[in-house]
Amino acid sequence: MRTQRTILNLAYSLGSSLLLLLLALVSRALFVSNFDISIPGTSTTIEQLFSVFSIAELGVGSVISYRLYEQLAARDIDKISKYMSLYKWTYRLIGIVIAALAVVFYFFLPLLIVQPDTDWNAVHSIYLLQALSTLSSYFLVTRRLMYTCTQQGYVCTRIDLCFNVLTYLARIFISLNFAGNYNLYFGVTIVFNTLANVVVAWRYRRDFPEVQDVRVTWADFKGLGLFNDLRYYLVHRVSNAIYGTSDSLVMTRMRGSSSVTYLGNYSSVSSAVTNIGNKILDSFSAAIGNIVYDKTAEADDHQKKVFWSMDLFSYLFGSFVAAAYFCLFQPFITLWLGEKWLLPMSYLFWFCLNEYVGWNHRMLGSYRAVLGHFQEDQWFMVASGASNLLLSFVLVIPFGLAGVIAATVFAHCLMWLGRAKVVFHRFMRGCGGRYLRVQLCHLATLALIMGVTYGVCSLLPGGIAGLVLRVLVVCLLPNAINLVCYGFTSDAEYLRGRASQLWRRIRRKEA
């Protein structure tokens, strides 16, 4: 059942994400060409500012989700209902707090956006629309947690697909027919996001009738021990918020909103690809939660085998993404938007390295998320957020965007180190040395893959034909090198077994 649901999640997620990627590219191209150059950058900066406000969430979703896995395994409906009710009412309280923060920071926007020719009517309108969008999610989004934890995320994916397609089509229509009308452009997002959450809430009542709203009090938080977890996880939330928003906020403050628009062209593509990658890897996340809390006698050997295979899968995915960005981003941006939107190769190198760091320990992060004990890596998170912010201000002056993203890579590695500490202390005990050796081997292979693939791609012509040829090279060469290096190792044994099972099922259906 776990495998079937994982595959179903993956199929729905991949199909929907690829369609949304195409629509996002068209929408972004029209956005940057039909609106003032500062508008996309201002939108990104304000969106990042509200990400900082998400500190008020305190990590409630993450803390409750890892506890929910235990109760789902035990089939304790009463506690499941209790956790979901705590989750709902906590998010409503958080929504009120974020509304208050939004009102306060409205008056401090001139300290962040310093361009002398700033259109403050546009800034204030975008800020208010972003506030409405953020608040609507906090009051409606909580039902999605049950679908994630029960490996039925494909239900939400199907609903989101319909409304996201409508959102992008509406944005494209507005860009073509109402160019410059940013109120209409951003307003449609609020409408369709709200409708999607309403439909999910309706499905939730139908799919989980046994999970009831129950009365909750402060005593319930204390009795379930959530305050202790939240106290430590708050450090993670603050550090993650600082880490994730430093690039845009620093560039806005030091170089203006227009520079963030250039950055946003690259990040919008990577975000769409990240969405696809997350859909693929999130399909395994709930299964990881179930595996970690499997207490059967034969579970230990199986858990370790799965861990090393999932870690290898993360590396394979991360190395492919890094090589693809390194070889395809510049020619793609040239064809998509034009050469004037290109960023320097120094930025692209550090950007690719940061993507590799993130994807390479993605599965490790999933294990870390379901283990709890957030106090054990809290200082790594503090160091990550603080170093990213401080180094970004230091390095942006001599190195520009390349310096900012290099600071992000350093901070990301600190975050990775902290997560590894928890996993190898709480779950994979005694395997830390092997993990370090494996990662050094992976890094050497990454250097080989990126160097060889970029060298081959540099020999190819430009234009659409050249891009198509580069895509073929990127699809074949990095994966071929990884197959030779890792395809027949013991770490790949579990992956080979699962691939064989999937292939046999497909063949049976065809027969």
C-alpha positions in Angstrom: 0.0 0.0 0.0 2.9 2.4 0.8 4.5 1.8 -2.6 1.2 2.2 -4.5 0.4 5.5 -2.8 3.9 6.7 -3.3 3.7 6.0 -7.0 0.2 7.5 -7.3 1.5 10.7 -5.5 4.4 10.8 -7.9 2.3 10.4 -11.1 -0.2 13.1 -10.2 2.6 15.4 -9.0 4.8 15.1 -12.0 2.0 15.6 -14.5 0.6 18.6 -12.9 3.9 20.2 -12.1 5.2 20.0 -15.7 2.0 21.7 -17.0 2.3 24.4 -14.4 6.0 24.9 -15.3 5.1 25.7 -18.9 2.3 28.1 -17.8 4.7 29.8 -15.2 7.3 30.4 -17.9 4.8 32.1 -20.2 3.3 34.1 -17.3 6.7 35.3 -16.1 7.8 36.3 -19.6 4.7 38.4 -20.0 5.0 39.8 -16.5 8.5 41.2 -16.9 7.9 42.5 -20.4 4.5 44.2 -19.8 5.0 45.6 -16.3 7.5 48.2 -15.0 10.8 46.5 -14.2 10.6 47.3 -10.5 7.2 45.6 -10.0 8.4 41.9 -10.2 11.2 42.8 -7.8 9.0 44.6 -5.4 6.6 41.7 -5.4 9.4 39.2 -4.7 10.7 41.4 -1.8 7.3 41.8 -0.2 6.7 38.0 -0.5 10.0 37.4 1.2 9.0 39.8 4.0 5.9 37.9 4.7 8.0 34.8 4.8 9.8 36.4 7.7 6.4 37.0 9.3 5.8 33.3 9.1 8.1 33.0 12.2 4.8 33.5 14.1 3.8 30.0 12.9 6.4 28.7 15.4 6.7 25.4 13.5 3.3 24.2 14.7 2.7 22.3 11.4 6.0 20.5 11.6 5.7 19.6 15.3 2.2 18.3 15.0 2.9 16.4 11.7 5.7 14.3 13.2 3.5 13.5 16.2 0.6 12.8 13.9 2.6 10.0 12.2 2.7 8.2 15.5 -1.0 8.4 16.1 -1.8 7.3 12.6 0.4 4.3 13.0 -1.5 3.5 16.3 -4.9 4.4 14.7 -5.8 6.5 17.7 -8.7 8.5 16.3 -9.2 10.5 19.5 -5.7 11.9 19.5 -5.7 12.4 15.7 -8.8 14.6 16.2 -7.2 16.4 19.1 -4.1 17.2 17.1 -6.0 18.4 14.0 -8.2 20.6 16.2 -5.1 22.1 17.9 -3.6 22.7 14.5 -6.7 24.5 13.2 -7.1 26.8 16.2 -3.4 27.5 16.4 -3.3 28.6 12.8 -6.2 30.9 13.3 -4.4 32.6 16.2 -1.3 32.8 14.1 -3.3 34.5 11.3 -4.3 37.2 13.8 -0.7 37.7 14.9 0.5 38.0 11.2 -2.3 40.5 10.5 -0.9 42.6 13.4 2.6 42.3 12.1 1.5 43.3 8.6 -0.1 46.5 9.9 3.0 47.5 11.9 5.5 46.8 9.1 3.4 48.7 6.6 4.8 51.9 8.0 8.4 50.7 7.8 8.5 49.9 4.1 10.6 53.0 3.2 13.4 51.5 5.3 13.5 48.4 3.0 12.7 49.9 -0.4 15.1 52.8 -0.9 15.0 53.5 -4.7 14.4 57.3 -5.2 11.8 56.7 -8.0 9.7 54.1 -6.2 6.0 54.0 -7.1 4.6 53.9 -3.5 1.1 53.4 -4.7 2.2 50.1 -6.4 4.3 49.1 -3.3 1.4 49.6 -0.9 -1.1 47.9 -3.2 1.1 44.8 -3.7 1.8 44.7 0.1 -1.9 44.7 1.0 -2.7 42.1 -1.6 0.2 39.9 -0.3 -1.2 40.3 3.2 -4.6 39.1 2.1 -3.1 36.1 0.3 -1.1 35.1 3.3 -3.9 35.5 5.8 -6.3 33.5 3.7 -4.0 30.5 3.7 -3.6 30.5 7.5 -7.3 30.3 8.0 -8.0 27.6 5.4 -4.9 25.5 4.8 -4.9 23.2 7.9 -6.9 20.3 6.4 -4.1 19.5 4.0 -2.0 18.0 6.8 -4.1 14.8 7.0 -3.7 14.2 3.3 0.1 14.6 3.5 0.5 12.3 6.6 -1.7 9.6 5.1 0.1 9.7 1.7 -2.9 11.0 -0.1 -1.3 14.3 -1.2 -2.5 13.5 -4.8 -6.0 14.6 -3.7 -4.8 18.1 -3.0 -2.5 18.1 -6.0 -5.5 17.5 -8.3 -7.5 20.3 -6.7 -4.5 22.7 -6.8 -3.8 21.8 -10.4 -7.2 23.0 -11.5 -7.0 26.3 -9.7 -3.3 27.0 -10.5 -4.0 26.5 -14.2 -6.9 29.0 -13.9 -4.5 31.4 -12.0 -1.8 31.3 -14.7 -4.3 31.6 -17.5 -5.9 34.6 -15.8 -2.4 36.2 -15.3 -1.6 35.6 -18.9 -4.9 37.2 -20.0 -4.3 40.2 -17.7 -0.7 40.7 -19.0 -1.9 40.7 -22.6 -5.1 42.8 -22.1 -4.6 44.9 -19.0 -0.8 45.5 -19.0 0.4 47.3 -15.9 -2.7 46.5 -13.8 -0.9 44.9 -10.9 -4.0 45.0 -8.6 -5.8 42.7 -11.0 -2.7 40.6 -11.7 -2.1 39.8 -8.0 -5.7 39.8 -7.0 -6.6 36.7 -9.1 -4.1 34.7 -7.1 -6.0 35.4 -3.9 -9.3 34.4 -5.4 -8.2 31.1 -6.9 -6.0 30.1 -3.9 -9.0 30.7 -1.5 -11.3 28.6 -3.7 -8.7 25.8 -3.8 -8.5 25.7 0.0 -12.3 25.7 0.2 -12.6 22.7 -2.1 -9.9 20.9 0.0 -11.9 21.6 3.1 -15.0 20.1 1.5 -13.1 17.0 0.5 -11.6 16.6 4.0 -15.0 16.4 5.6 -15.9 13.7 3.1 -12.7 11.7 3.2 -12.0 11.8 7.0 -15.5 11.8 8.6 -14.1 10.0 11.7 -11.8 13.0 12.5 -14.0 15.4 14.4 -13.5 19.0 15.6 -13.0 18.8 19.4 -12.7 21.3 22.1 -9.1 22.2 22.9 -7.6 24.3 25.7 -4.1 25.5 26.7 -4.0 22.5 29.0 -4.1 20.3 25.9 -1.0 21.9 24.6 0.8 21.3 27.9 -0.6 17.8 28.3 0.6 16.7 24.8 4.0 18.3 25.3 3.8 20.6 22.3 5.1 23.6 24.1 8.4 22.0 24.7 8.8 21.1 21.0 7.6 24.5 19.9 10.1 26.2 22.2 13.0 24.5 20.4 11.5 24.6 17.0 11.0 28.4 17.2 14.8 28.7 16.7 14.4 26.7 13.5 11.6 28.9 12.3 13.5 32.1 12.9 16.7 30.8 11.3 14.9 29.4 8.3 13.1 32.6 7.7 16.3 34.6 7.9 18.2 32.1 5.7 15.4 31.9 3.1 14.8 35.7 2.7 18.3 37.2 3.0 19.1 37.2 -0.7 16.1 39.2 -1.9 16.0 41.6 1.1 19.8 42.3 1.0 19.6 43.0 -2.8 16.6 45.2 -2.4 18.3 47.2 0.3 21.7 47.5 -1.3 20.9 47.4 -5.1 17.2 48.2 -5.4 14.1 46.3 -6.5 15.1 46.2 -10.1 18.1 43.9 -9.3 15.7 41.5 -7.6 13.7 41.3 -10.9 16.8 39.9 -12.6 17.3 37.5 -9.7 13.6 36.6 -9.9 13.9 35.4 -13.5 16.3 32.7 -12.4 14.5 31.9 -9.2 11.1 31.6 -10.8 12.4 28.9 -13.1 14.2 27.1 -10.2 11.1 27.5 -8.0 9.0 25.8 -10.7 11.6 23.0 -11.0 11.8 22.8 -7.2 8.1 22.4 -7.1 8.4 19.4 -9.4 11.3 18.0 -7.4 9.4 18.5 -4.1 6.4 16.7 -5.5 8.7 13.7 -6.5 10.5 13.6 -3.1 7.5 14.5 -1.0 5.9 11.4 -2.3 8.4 9.5 -0.2 8.2 11.7 2.9 5.2 10.2 4.5 6.6 6.7 3.8 9.7 7.8 5.6 7.6 8.8 8.6 6.0 5.4 8.6 9.3 3.6 8.3 11.0 5.5 11.1 8.2 4.6 13.5 8.0 1.0 12.4 8.8 -1.0 15.6 8.7 -4.5 14.2 11.6 -6.9 14.9 12.8 -6.9 11.3 12.6 -3.2 10.8 16.1 -2.2 11.7 17.9 -3.7 8.7 15.2 -2.6 6.4 15.4 1.0 7.8 19.1 1.3 7.1 18.9 -0.2 3.6 16.1 2.3 2.8 18.1 5.2 4.3 21.2 4.7 2.2 19.1 4.2 -1.0 17.1 7.4 -0.3 20.3 9.3 0.3 21.7 8.0 -3.0 18.5 9.0 -4.7 18.9 12.5 -3.3 22.4 12.7 -4.6 21.4 11.5 -8.1 18.6 14.0 -8.2 20.8 16.9 -6.9 23.7 16.2 -9.2 21.4 16.1 -12.2 19.7 19.3 -11.3 23.0 21.1 -10.7 24.5 19.9 -14.0 21.2 20.9 -15.8 21.2 24.4 -14.4 24.9 24.9 -15.1 24.6 23.9 -18.8 21.1 25.0 -19.7 20.2 28.1 -17.7 22.1 30.7 -19.7 21.0 29.5 -23.2 17.5 29.1 -21.9 17.2 32.6 -20.4 18.6 34.0 -23.7 15.9 32.3 -25.7 13.2 32.9 -23.1 13.7 36.6 -22.2 16.8 37.8 -24.1 20.5 38.4 -23.4 19.8 41.5 -21.4 18.4 39.4 -18.5 21.5 37.2 -18.1 23.3 37.1 -14.8 27.1 36.4 -14.7 28.4 32.9 -14.7 30.0 33.4 -11.2 26.4 33.8 -9.9 25.3 30.7 -11.8 28.1 28.6 -10.4 27.2 29.3 -6.8 23.6 29.0 -7.6 24.1 25.5 -8.9 26.2 24.5 -5.9 23.4 25.8 -3.6 20.9 23.7 -5.5 23.1 20.7 -5.2 23.5 21.1 -1.4 19.7 21.4 -1.0 18.7 18.4 -3.1 21.6 16.2 -2.0 20.5 16.2 1.6 16.7 16.4 0.9 16.0 12.9 2.1 18.2 13.4 5.1 16.0 16.5 5.9 12.9 14.3 5.6 14.3 11.9 8.1 15.3 14.8 10.4 11.8 16.3 10.2 10.0 13.2 11.5 12.5 12.6 14.3 11.7 15.7 16.4 14.2 16.7 19.1 14.6 20.1 17.6 16.9 21.3 20.3 19.7 19.2 19.1 20.5 21.2 16.0 19.0 24.6 17.0 22.4 26.3 17.2 23.3 25.1 13.7 20.2 26.8 12.5 21.1 30.0 14.3 24.5 30.0 12.8 23.0 29.3 9.3 20.6 32.2 9.5 23.0 34.7 11.0 25.9 33.8 8.7 23.7 34.1 5.6 22.5 37.6 6.6 25.9 38.9 7.7 28.0 37.4 4.9 25.5 38.6 2.3 25.9 42.2 3.4 29.7 41.8 3.5 30.1 40.0 0.1 27.4 41.9 -1.9 29.6 45.0 -2.1 32.7 43.4 -3.8 31.0 40.5 -5.5 27.4 41.5 -6.1 24.9 38.7 -6.6 27.7 36.0 -6.7 28.7 37.1 -3.2 25.2 36.9 -1.9 24.6 33.4 -3.2 28.0 32.2 -2.0 27.0 33.3 1.5 23.8 31.2 1.0 25.8 28.1 0.1 27.9 28.5 3.3 24.8 28.9 5.5 23.1 26.0 3.7 26.0 23.7 4.6 25.7 24.6 8.2 22.0 23.7 8.1 22.9 20.4 6.5 25.5 19.6 9.2 23.0 20.2 11.9 20.4 17.9 10.3 23.0 15.1 9.9 23.9 15.4 13.5 20.3 14.6 14.6 19.8 11.8 12.1 23.0 10.0 13.0 22.4 10.5 16.7 18.8 9.5 16.8 18.3 7.1 14.0 21.4 5.9 12.0 23.7 5.6 15.0 27.3 4.8 14.3 27.0 5.6 10.6 28.3 9.2 10.6 31.8 8.4 9.3 30.4 6.4 6.4 28.1 9.3 5.5 31.0 11.7 5.4 33.0 9.4 3.1 30.0 9.0 0.9 29.4 12.7 0.6 33.1 13.4 -0.3 32.8 10.7 -3.0 29.5 12.3 -4.3 31.2 15.8 -4.4 34.1 14.5 -6.5 31.6 12.8 -8.9 29.6 16.1 -9.1 32.7 18.0 -10.2 33.4 15.4 -12.9 29.8 15.5 -14.1 29.5 19.3 -14.2 32.9 19.7 -15.9 32.4 17.0 -18.6 28.8 18.0 -19.3 29.6 21.7 -19.6 32.6 21.0 -21.8 30.4 18.9 -24.2 27.6 21.5 -24.2 30.1 24.4 -24.9 30.8 22.7 -28.3 27.2 22.9 -29.4 25.6 25.8 -31.4 23.2 28.4 -30.1 19.5 28.9 -30.8 16.6 26.5 -30.3 18.4 23.6 -32.0 21.4 24.1 -29.7 19.2 24.2 -26.6 17.5 20.9 -27.7 20.9 19.3 -28.2 22.1 20.5 -24.8 18.9 19.1 -23.1 19.7 15.7 -24.7 23.3 15.8 -23.5 22.2 16.8 -20.0 19.6 14.0 -19.8 22.1 11.4 -20.9 25.6 12.2 -19.8 25.2 13.0 -16.0 22.9 10.0 -15.5 25.2 7.7 -17.5 28.2 8.7 -15.3 26.2 8.3 -12.1 24.9 4.9 -13.3 28.5 3.7 -13.9 29.7 5.0 -10.5 26.7 4.1 -8.3 24.1 2.0 -10.2 25.5 -1.3 -9.1 26.5 -0.5 -5.5 24.9 -1.9 -2.4 23.4 1.6 -1.7 21.4 1.2 -4.9 20.1 -2.3 -4.1 16.8 -1.1 -2.6 16.3 1.3 -5.6 16.9 -1.4 -8.1 14.5 -3.7 -6.3 11.7 -1.0 -6.3 12.3 -0.2 -9.9 12.0 -3.9 -10.8 8.8 -4.2 -8.9 7.3 -1.2 -10.6 8.4 -2.5 -14.0 6.8 -5.9 -13.4 3.5 -4.2 -12.3 3.5 -2.1 -15.5 4.1 -5.2 -17.6 1.3 -7.1 -15.9 -1.1 -4.2 -16.5 -0.1 -4.0 -20.2 -0.6 -7.8 -20.5 
